Amino acid sequence: MKITKNTSVYTTTYLRSVVCAVHNLLKKTEGPLKTWKRLEVQFGGTDKGYCTGHAYLHGRYTKIGIPNGDWGRETAPRRCRHKDGRLIDAVGTVYHEFMHLYGYHHGVGGDATKEEIHQLIESLPEPKLKQKPKAKDPVPERYKRMLARQKKWASTEKRAKSALAKVAKEIRTYEKRHAPSRLAGEAS
């Protein structure tokens, strides 16, 4: 199993533990998933107020959408009393999509019960949210670029001065070698 993309609020390591826990739960009743070794799972953030997912029957690909940010459900009365409503919906959605991977249609085979989801969540480590990257101070980077530009233009200036000196030397040589009337282009 490989998580090929993760743009959700949870870390990839944590989501991998969720997927493995769901698979281990299903393995007890359904047996190992035939496509487990080459299974690709994508987790994405969604602006919807609920988790969503997509999987093909007996497939090797599934996509799970987990809401970004505070979507109002953590503080509202829920079907269950867990501090992170997002996680409950996410685990339920992963379970549901895995049932499709096992070959079940909607309404056949059933989804996990609330008790199963709660036991599964309790067995998982504490949810880990991604840390927002700290904004870098742009001043040192800009200063480095300015110094590089100064060096480049100094080099350009040096080459220009060398080229001008070379041309001046060629002009002096021509002036010594040829008569002024010939340099002006007058016919002799």
Stockholm file with secondary structure:
# STOCKHOLM 1.0

chainA/1-188         MKITKNTSVYTTTYLRSVVCAVHNLLKKTEGPLKTWKRLEVQFGGTDKGYCTGHAYLHGRYTKIGIPNGDWGRETAPRRCRHKDGRLIDAVGTVYHEFMHLYGYHHGVGGDATKEEIHQLIESLPEPKLKQKPKAKDPVPERYKRMLARQKKWASTEKRAKSALAKVAKEIRTYEKRHAPSRLAGEAS
#=GR chainA/1-188 SS CEEEEECSSBCHHHHHHHHHHHHHHHHHHHCSCTTGGGCEEEEEEESSSSCEEEECTTCSEEEEEEECSCCSTTTSCCSSCCSCHHHHHHHHHHHHHHHHHTTCCTTSSCCCCHHHHHHHHHHSCCCCBCCCCCCCCHHHHHHHHHHHHHHHHHHHHHHHHHHHHHHHHHHHHHHHHSCHHHHHTCCC
#=GC SS_cons         CEEEEECSSBCHHHHHHHHHHHHHHHHHHHCSCTTGGGCEEEEEEESSSSCEEEECTTCSEEEEEEECSCCSTTTSCCSSCCSCHHHHHHHHHHHHHHHHHTTCCTTSSCCCCHHHHHHHHHHSCCCCBCCCCCCCCHHHHHHHHHHHHHHHHHHHHHHHHHHHHHHHHHHHHHHHHSCHHHHHTCCC
//
